């Protein structure tokens, strides 16, 4: 560049093509609230930041991404959805038993491995239908699924974000009953009353439903001390003002969930494989001792396990009372049932090994092993294993 000496600087304009993005006009038409939603998402980020400034250690999630990378308000994940009809047909005249069974079904869906919860708002949540079809989900997806099932029955339900003594960061479901609030743990299927001292929930930080997100601003956030009436603005800071809550925003959930029946022959093959594998492992874990199997006790345990799935049986089955009493006359029986969702065979092997029942070294010890798998729709399986050791009284 031949520049005169008086020239101190030159400015050049240059255009480089970096790429392009295509936004289908049809998609824009389907989301008439597109501009409004952008404003709401920005509002949600500011709301979260302000809440964190007040209570840095309390959990709050206002927006997440779906599995296609689109950002949504968490409220759009909440919608009444149908549970499997199979669950509704078991306890036709007992709604409380049906709710317990639905919570149990949700707890049987395997959980994703733990990942850091605080990742600067980049959480990715699947729809309830996707969670069911893949038979896997994170803690929040489990809670959303259970909440949506409860809404199907007309229950007043919200998702609760907090912390637990046992699990760290958790997502529970809160239902408002006539005179009390119930806290449901989707990872175990257990239900606790608000003032239950055995409830593992340690903090109540945030609530959300299909209309709004509420952040707990009460000084004491333990479940027993929390005032759950989120209409009180002095206790709960709300994301959307009341005039916005009434506007109908389309849920990203489907109209209904379609289920398929689990192949029973596949389940029976799996049960046989697990039982053979566990027997082989028990013998492998006892290299210095012979392993004898008690067929009579095994038969009785096989009768008991199916009844435990619905909580309608005791340890001793009514048909096998006399037989089991006879066994107890001659043996000291040690053992207990293990119940777990099916993920893989190795997880079952590990759970049985950790009981230590195989390590009995008394002479003439015998063992009994029974496996039962209860199939639910969409290949969601409840696995029961009973390993017992029998030591002769003499």
SELUM-853249 format. One record per residue (C-alpha): x, y, z. Coordinates in steps of 0.02 Angstrom, whole numbers, padded with zeros to 5 digits. Each point is the difference from the previous one (the first is absolute). Example, Ala and Ser with C-alpha at 12.3 -4.5 7.8 and 13.67 -1.06 7.14 Angstrom:
2
<site px="00615" py="-00225" pz="00390"/>
<site px="00069" py="00172" pz="-00033"/>
***
This chain:
394
<site px="00000" py="00000" pz="00000"/>
<site px="00078" py="00163" pz="-00055"/>
<site px="-00060" py="00114" pz="00137"/>
<site px="00049" py="00181" pz="00019"/>
<site px="00108" py="00041" pz="00151"/>
<site px="-00142" py="00104" pz="00073"/>
<site px="-00114" py="-00153" pz="00004"/>
<site px="00001" py="-00082" pz="00172"/>
<site px="-00124" py="-00145" pz="-00023"/>
<site px="-00108" py="-00088" pz="-00128"/>
<site px="-00167" py="-00084" pz="00027"/>
<site px="-00058" py="-00145" pz="-00110"/>
<site px="-00169" py="-00088" pz="-00010"/>
<site px="00001" py="-00184" pz="-00042"/>
<site px="-00144" py="-00125" pz="00000"/>
<site px="00029" py="-00182" pz="00043"/>
<site px="-00138" py="-00130" pz="-00017"/>
<site px="-00005" py="-00104" pz="00159"/>
<site px="-00157" py="-00104" pz="-00024"/>
<site px="-00189" py="00010" pz="00000"/>
<site px="-00150" py="-00052" pz="00101"/>
<site px="-00168" py="-00051" pz="-00072"/>
<site px="-00156" py="00032" pz="00104"/>
<site px="-00153" py="-00078" pz="-00085"/>
<site px="-00144" py="00122" pz="-00013"/>
<site px="-00121" py="-00141" pz="00045"/>
<site px="00088" py="-00019" pz="00168"/>
<site px="-00021" py="00185" pz="00030"/>
<site px="-00187" py="-00013" pz="-00036"/>
<site px="-00017" py="-00147" pz="00121"/>
<site px="00077" py="00108" pz="00138"/>
<site px="-00100" py="00159" pz="-00009"/>
<site px="00066" py="00047" pz="00171"/>
<site px="00181" py="-00009" pz="-00064"/>
<site px="00045" py="00180" pz="00043"/>
<site px="-00093" py="-00008" pz="00166"/>
<site px="00092" py="-00160" pz="00044"/>
<site px="00169" py="00082" pz="-00033"/>
<site px="-00047" py="00136" pz="00122"/>
<site px="-00059" py="-00129" pz="00128"/>
<site px="00163" py="-00100" pz="-00015"/>
<site px="00100" py="00158" pz="00032"/>
<site px="-00111" py="00039" pz="00148"/>
<site px="00030" py="-00177" pz="00066"/>
<site px="00188" py="00022" pz="-00005"/>
<site px="-00010" py="00165" pz="00096"/>
<site px="-00120" py="-00079" pz="00125"/>
<site px="00119" py="-00145" pz="00030"/>
<site px="00147" py="00118" pz="00023"/>
<site px="-00096" py="00105" pz="00127"/>
<site px="-00055" py="-00155" pz="00097"/>
<site px="00178" py="-00065" pz="00006"/>
<site px="00057" py="00169" pz="00068"/>
<site px="-00123" py="-00020" pz="00144"/>
<site px="00037" py="-00182" pz="00042"/>
<site px="00154" py="-00063" pz="-00095"/>
<site px="-00015" py="-00179" pz="00064"/>
<site px="-00180" py="-00028" pz="-00047"/>
<site px="-00044" py="-00087" pz="-00163"/>
<site px="-00100" py="00081" pz="-00139"/>
<site px="-00025" py="-00049" pz="-00181"/>
<site px="-00106" py="00113" pz="-00110"/>
<site px="00048" py="-00051" pz="-00178"/>
<site px="00070" py="-00157" pz="-00078"/>
<site px="00039" py="-00067" pz="-00173"/>
<site px="-00094" py="-00142" pz="-00082"/>
<site px="00090" py="-00141" pz="-00092"/>
<site px="00000" py="00106" pz="-00159"/>
<site px="00091" py="00144" pz="00084"/>
<site px="-00150" py="00117" pz="00013"/>
<site px="-00017" py="00098" pz="00161"/>
<site px="-00165" py="-00005" pz="00095"/>
<site px="-00073" py="00059" pz="00163"/>
<site px="-00013" py="-00148" pz="00121"/>
<site px="-00187" py="00031" pz="00015"/>
<site px="-00025" py="-00066" pz="-00176"/>
<site px="00051" py="-00175" pz="00057"/>
<site px="-00149" py="-00014" pz="00118"/>
<site px="-00161" py="-00073" pz="-00072"/>
<site px="-00124" py="-00134" pz="00051"/>
<site px="00052" py="-00165" pz="-00082"/>
<site px="-00073" py="-00175" pz="00005"/>
<site px="00088" py="-00139" pz="00098"/>
<site px="-00001" py="-00177" pz="-00071"/>
<site px="-00176" py="-00074" pz="00004"/>
<site px="00075" py="-00158" pz="00077"/>
<site px="00037" py="00098" pz="00160"/>
<site px="-00176" py="00071" pz="00009"/>
<site px="-00081" py="-00173" pz="-00010"/>
<site px="00087" py="-00078" pz="00151"/>
<site px="-00080" py="00097" pz="00144"/>
<site px="-00166" py="00052" pz="-00078"/>
<site px="-00081" py="00054" pz="00164"/>
<site px="00150" py="00065" pz="00094"/>
<site px="00065" py="00165" pz="-00069"/>
<site px="00137" py="00018" pz="00133"/>
<site px="00071" py="-00171" pz="-00047"/>
<site px="-00005" py="00053" pz="-00183"/>
<site px="00099" py="00159" pz="00037"/>
<site px="00129" py="-00102" pz="00097"/>
<site px="00015" py="-00121" pz="-00147"/>
<site px="00022" py="00141" pz="-00125"/>
<site px="00138" py="00075" pz="00108"/>
<site px="00079" py="-00172" pz="00008"/>
<site px="-00008" py="-00018" pz="-00190"/>
<site px="00090" py="00167" pz="-00023"/>
<site px="00136" py="-00054" pz="00123"/>
<site px="00032" py="-00156" pz="-00105"/>
<site px="00056" py="00103" pz="-00149"/>
<site px="00192" py="-00004" pz="00007"/>
<site px="00090" py="00160" pz="00044"/>
<site px="00136" py="00083" pz="-00101"/>
<site px="00171" py="00002" pz="00084"/>
<site px="00027" py="00149" pz="00114"/>
<site px="00066" py="00155" pz="-00086"/>
<site px="00042" py="00170" pz="00074"/>
<site px="-00167" py="00086" pz="00034"/>
<site px="00063" py="00177" pz="-00012"/>
<site px="00050" py="00022" pz="-00181"/>
<site px="-00050" py="00182" pz="-00023"/>
<site px="-00177" py="-00031" pz="-00059"/>
<site px="00045" py="-00120" pz="-00140"/>
<site px="-00108" py="-00143" pz="00065"/>
<site px="-00074" py="-00113" pz="-00134"/>
<site px="-00168" py="-00080" pz="00037"/>
<site px="-00097" py="-00125" pz="-00104"/>
<site px="-00188" py="-00004" pz="-00013"/>
<site px="-00093" py="-00128" pz="00106"/>
<site px="-00038" py="-00103" pz="-00156"/>
<site px="00184" py="-00006" pz="-00045"/>
<site px="00047" py="-00047" pz="00177"/>
<site px="-00124" py="-00145" pz="-00005"/>
<site px="00049" py="-00060" pz="-00175"/>
<site px="00187" py="-00001" pz="00040"/>
<site px="-00033" py="-00068" pz="00176"/>
<site px="00126" py="00119" pz="00078"/>
<site px="-00001" py="00175" pz="00074"/>
<site px="00080" py="00120" pz="00122"/>
<site px="-00072" py="00049" pz="00169"/>
<site px="-00098" py="00148" pz="-00068"/>
<site px="-00074" py="-00102" pz="-00144"/>
<site px="-00060" py="-00131" pz="00124"/>
<site px="-00082" py="00134" pz="00107"/>
<site px="-00083" py="00081" pz="-00151"/>
<site px="-00068" py="-00169" pz="-00058"/>
<site px="-00073" py="-00038" pz="00172"/>
<site px="-00073" py="00176" pz="00013"/>
<site px="-00081" py="-00017" pz="-00172"/>
<site px="-00075" py="-00169" pz="00048"/>
<site px="-00075" py="00075" pz="00159"/>
<site px="-00072" py="00146" pz="-00100"/>
<site px="-00090" py="-00129" pz="-00108"/>
<site px="-00105" py="-00044" pz="00154"/>
<site px="-00036" py="00181" pz="00038"/>
<site px="00119" py="00010" pz="00147"/>
<site px="00081" py="00166" pz="00042"/>
<site px="00183" py="-00040" pz="-00031"/>
<site px="00163" py="00096" pz="-00023"/>
<site px="00183" py="-00045" pz="-00026"/>
<site px="00113" py="00043" pz="00147"/>
<site px="00186" py="00032" pz="-00017"/>
<site px="00105" py="-00021" pz="00157"/>
<site px="00131" py="-00104" pz="00086"/>
<site px="-00008" py="-00167" pz="00089"/>
<site px="00103" py="-00074" pz="00141"/>
<site px="00022" py="-00160" pz="-00101"/>
<site px="00005" py="00057" pz="-00182"/>
<site px="00067" py="00178" pz="-00004"/>
<site px="-00093" py="00102" pz="-00131"/>
<site px="-00174" py="-00071" pz="-00026"/>
<site px="-00165" py="00033" pz="-00086"/>
<site px="-00156" py="-00050" pz="00098"/>
<site px="-00185" py="00019" pz="-00037"/>
<site px="-00114" py="00095" pz="00120"/>
<site px="-00186" py="-00039" pz="00003"/>
<site px="-00124" py="00102" pz="00099"/>
<site px="-00127" py="-00111" pz="00086"/>
<site px="-00151" py="00053" pz="00103"/>
<site px="00091" py="00041" pz="00161"/>
<site px="00184" py="-00026" pz="-00040"/>
<site px="00140" py="00000" pz="-00127"/>
<site px="00080" py="-00163" pz="-00057"/>
<site px="00179" py="-00013" pz="-00063"/>
<site px="00033" py="-00137" pz="-00130"/>
<site px="00174" py="-00063" pz="-00039"/>
<site px="00001" py="-00058" pz="-00183"/>
<site px="00164" py="-00095" pz="00020"/>
<site px="-00072" py="-00117" pz="00133"/>
<site px="-00188" py="00016" pz="-00024"/>
<site px="-00020" py="00042" pz="00184"/>
<site px="-00122" py="00131" pz="00065"/>
<site px="00027" py="00104" pz="00157"/>
<site px="-00111" py="00120" pz="00095"/>
<site px="00072" py="00174" pz="00021"/>
<site px="00035" py="-00026" pz="00185"/>
<site px="00069" py="-00178" pz="-00014"/>
<site px="00166" py="-00003" pz="00094"/>
<site px="00061" py="-00141" pz="-00112"/>
<site px="-00018" py="00100" pz="-00161"/>
<site px="00175" py="00014" pz="-00076"/>
<site px="-00037" py="00169" pz="-00080"/>
<site px="00114" py="00130" pz="00078"/>
<site px="-00048" py="00160" pz="-00092"/>
<site px="-00146" py="00068" pz="-00101"/>
<site px="00073" py="00126" pz="-00122"/>
<site px="-00113" py="00021" pz="-00151"/>
<site px="-00171" py="-00054" pz="-00067"/>
<site px="-00070" py="00002" pz="-00176"/>
<site px="-00157" py="-00056" pz="-00091"/>
<site px="-00072" py="00035" pz="-00173"/>
<site px="-00031" py="00184" pz="00042"/>
<site px="00144" py="00068" pz="00102"/>
<site px="00164" py="-00022" pz="00095"/>
<site px="00011" py="00044" pz="00184"/>
<site px="00161" py="00026" pz="00098"/>
<site px="-00003" py="-00028" pz="00188"/>
<site px="00052" py="00159" pz="00092"/>
<site px="-00040" py="-00065" pz="00174"/>
<site px="00149" py="00004" pz="00117"/>
<site px="-00025" py="-00181" pz="00055"/>
<site px="-00020" py="-00115" pz="-00150"/>
<site px="-00012" py="-00168" pz="00087"/>
<site px="-00161" py="-00092" pz="-00049"/>
<site px="-00074" py="00006" pz="00175"/>
<site px="00024" py="00189" pz="00012"/>
<site px="-00052" py="00048" pz="-00177"/>
<site px="-00167" py="00085" pz="-00031"/>
<site px="-00053" py="-00081" pz="-00164"/>
<site px="-00134" py="00126" pz="-00048"/>
<site px="00092" py="00074" pz="-00150"/>
<site px="-00135" py="00132" pz="-00025"/>
<site px="00080" py="00096" pz="00144"/>
<site px="00126" py="00115" pz="-00084"/>
<site px="00088" py="00034" pz="00164"/>
<site px="00053" py="-00184" pz="00005"/>
<site px="00016" py="-00041" pz="-00186"/>
<site px="00076" py="00108" pz="-00137"/>
<site px="-00091" py="-00036" pz="-00165"/>
<site px="00074" py="00008" pz="-00174"/>
<site px="-00153" py="00055" pz="-00098"/>
<site px="-00119" py="00135" pz="00061"/>
<site px="-00182" py="-00050" pz="00024"/>
<site px="-00060" py="00088" pz="-00157"/>
<site px="00118" py="-00109" pz="-00106"/>
<site px="-00038" py="-00166" pz="00086"/>
<site px="-00172" py="-00010" pz="-00079"/>
<site px="00066" py="00001" pz="-00179"/>
<site px="-00002" py="-00175" pz="-00072"/>
<site px="00173" py="-00057" pz="-00056"/>
<site px="00010" py="-00160" pz="-00100"/>
<site px="00080" py="-00146" pz="00091"/>
<site px="00141" py="-00095" pz="-00085"/>
<site px="-00074" py="-00163" pz="00064"/>
<site px="-00106" py="-00111" pz="-00115"/>
<site px="-00189" py="-00013" pz="00016"/>
<site px="00018" py="-00176" pz="00068"/>
<site px="00133" py="-00134" pz="00024"/>
<site px="-00011" py="-00161" pz="-00099"/>
<site px="00062" py="-00157" pz="00087"/>
<site px="00047" py="-00173" pz="-00062"/>
<site px="-00010" py="-00164" pz="00092"/>
<site px="00161" py="-00081" pz="00058"/>
<site px="00040" py="-00171" pz="-00075"/>
<site px="-00031" py="-00126" pz="00140"/>
<site px="00106" py="-00137" pz="-00081"/>
<site px="00147" py="00120" pz="-00004"/>
<site px="-00028" py="00036" pz="00185"/>
<site px="-00002" py="-00186" pz="00043"/>
<site px="00161" py="-00029" pz="-00098"/>
<site px="00081" py="00143" pz="00094"/>
<site px="-00060" py="-00068" pz="00168"/>
<site px="00076" py="-00171" pz="-00038"/>
<site px="00163" py="00080" pz="-00055"/>
<site px="00013" py="00106" pz="00157"/>
<site px="-00038" py="-00149" pz="00112"/>
<site px="00129" py="-00111" pz="-00085"/>
<site px="00130" py="00139" pz="00007"/>
<site px="-00030" py="00036" pz="00185"/>
<site px="00012" py="-00184" pz="00047"/>
<site px="00163" py="-00012" pz="-00094"/>
<site px="00064" py="00158" pz="00086"/>
<site px="-00046" py="-00061" pz="00175"/>
<site px="00101" py="-00158" pz="-00030"/>
<site px="00142" py="00104" pz="-00072"/>
<site px="00000" py="00112" pz="00156"/>
<site px="00019" py="-00155" pz="00111"/>
<site px="00156" py="-00083" pz="-00072"/>
<site px="00046" py="-00087" pz="00163"/>
<site px="-00173" py="-00065" pz="00045"/>
<site px="-00125" py="-00112" pz="-00089"/>
<site px="-00165" py="00085" pz="-00047"/>
<site px="-00157" py="-00103" pz="00026"/>
<site px="-00170" py="00063" pz="-00062"/>
<site px="-00161" py="-00030" pz="00098"/>
<site px="-00135" py="-00030" pz="-00130"/>
<site px="-00145" py="00005" pz="00122"/>
<site px="00044" py="00173" pz="00065"/>
<site px="00033" py="00061" pz="-00177"/>
<site px="-00175" py="-00055" pz="-00050"/>
<site px="-00077" py="00096" pz="00146"/>
<site px="00099" py="00158" pz="-00040"/>
<site px="-00062" py="-00007" pz="-00179"/>
<site px="-00179" py="00002" pz="00066"/>
<site px="00034" py="00150" pz="00111"/>
<site px="00088" py="00121" pz="-00119"/>
<site px="-00144" py="00036" pz="-00122"/>
<site px="-00110" py="00051" pz="00147"/>
<site px="00127" py="00124" pz="00065"/>
<site px="-00008" py="00101" pz="-00161"/>
<site px="-00171" py="00072" pz="00046"/>
<site px="00024" py="-00007" pz="00187"/>
<site px="-00141" py="-00125" pz="00020"/>
<site px="00102" py="-00140" pz="00077"/>
<site px="00100" py="-00027" pz="00157"/>
<site px="00164" py="-00094" pz="00016"/>
<site px="-00096" py="-00163" pz="00021"/>
<site px="-00120" py="-00041" pz="-00141"/>
<site px="-00169" py="-00067" pz="00052"/>
<site px="00018" py="-00159" pz="-00106"/>
<site px="00174" py="-00035" pz="00064"/>
<site px="-00029" py="00033" pz="00185"/>
<site px="00016" py="-00180" pz="00055"/>
<site px="00149" py="-00034" pz="-00113"/>
<site px="00095" py="00153" pz="00060"/>
<site px="-00039" py="-00040" pz="00182"/>
<site px="00075" py="-00171" pz="-00028"/>
<site px="00159" py="00077" pz="-00072"/>
<site px="00016" py="00115" pz="00152"/>
<site px="-00012" py="-00152" pz="00114"/>
<site px="00162" py="-00067" pz="-00073"/>
<site px="00095" py="00154" pz="-00062"/>
<site px="00052" py="00174" pz="00052"/>
<site px="-00047" py="00100" pz="-00156"/>
<site px="00090" py="00163" pz="-00041"/>
<site px="-00041" py="00107" pz="-00150"/>
<site px="-00108" py="00140" pz="-00070"/>
<site px="-00074" py="00052" pz="-00167"/>
<site px="00090" py="00127" pz="-00110"/>
<site px="-00106" py="00105" pz="-00118"/>
<site px="00074" py="00111" pz="-00135"/>
<site px="-00038" py="00068" pz="-00174"/>
<site px="00080" py="-00101" pz="-00140"/>
<site px="00147" py="00085" pz="-00082"/>
<site px="00123" py="-00143" pz="-00028"/>
<site px="00047" py="-00169" pz="00074"/>
<site px="00161" py="00064" pz="00078"/>
<site px="-00095" py="00123" pz="00110"/>
<site px="-00102" py="-00145" pz="00069"/>
<site px="00157" py="-00103" pz="00031"/>
<site px="00079" py="00145" pz="00094"/>
<site px="-00156" py="00026" pz="00108"/>
<site px="-00007" py="-00185" pz="00048"/>
<site px="00187" py="-00005" pz="00038"/>
<site px="-00015" py="00150" pz="00116"/>
<site px="-00124" py="-00093" pz="00112"/>
<site px="00141" py="-00118" pz="00053"/>
<site px="-00123" py="-00144" pz="00022"/>
<site px="00110" py="-00111" pz="-00108"/>
<site px="00143" py="00015" pz="00126"/>
<site px="-00079" py="-00115" pz="00131"/>
<site px="00134" py="-00123" pz="00057"/>
<site px="-00100" py="-00110" pz="00119"/>
<site px="00017" py="-00185" pz="-00044"/>
<site px="-00146" py="-00075" pz="-00097"/>
<site px="-00068" py="00171" pz="-00051"/>
<site px="-00127" py="-00008" pz="-00142"/>
<site px="-00062" py="00139" pz="-00113"/>
<site px="-00161" py="00047" pz="-00088"/>
<site px="-00012" py="00122" pz="-00144"/>
<site px="-00154" py="00066" pz="-00089"/>
<site px="-00017" py="00134" pz="-00135"/>
<site px="-00160" py="00083" pz="-00057"/>
<site px="-00022" py="00137" pz="-00131"/>
<site px="-00162" py="00096" pz="-00012"/>
<site px="-00024" py="00077" pz="-00173"/>
<site px="-00075" py="00173" pz="-00022"/>
<site px="-00035" py="00082" pz="-00170"/>
<site px="00143" py="00061" pz="-00110"/>
<site px="00127" py="-00128" pz="00066"/>
<site px="00004" py="00078" pz="00173"/>
<site px="00038" py="-00144" pz="00119"/>
<site px="-00006" py="-00024" pz="00188"/>
<site px="00128" py="-00130" pz="00054"/>
<site px="-00013" py="-00098" pz="00163"/>
<site px="00139" py="-00112" pz="00065"/>
<site px="-00008" py="-00102" pz="00159"/>
<site px="00158" py="-00085" pz="00060"/>
<site px="-00011" py="-00092" pz="00166"/>
<site px="00119" py="-00109" pz="00100"/>
<site px="-00065" py="-00146" pz="00102"/>
<site px="00102" py="-00065" pz="00148"/>
<site px="-00058" py="-00162" pz="00088"/>
<site px="-00048" py="00030" pz="00183"/>
<site px="00111" py="-00139" pz="00064"/>
***
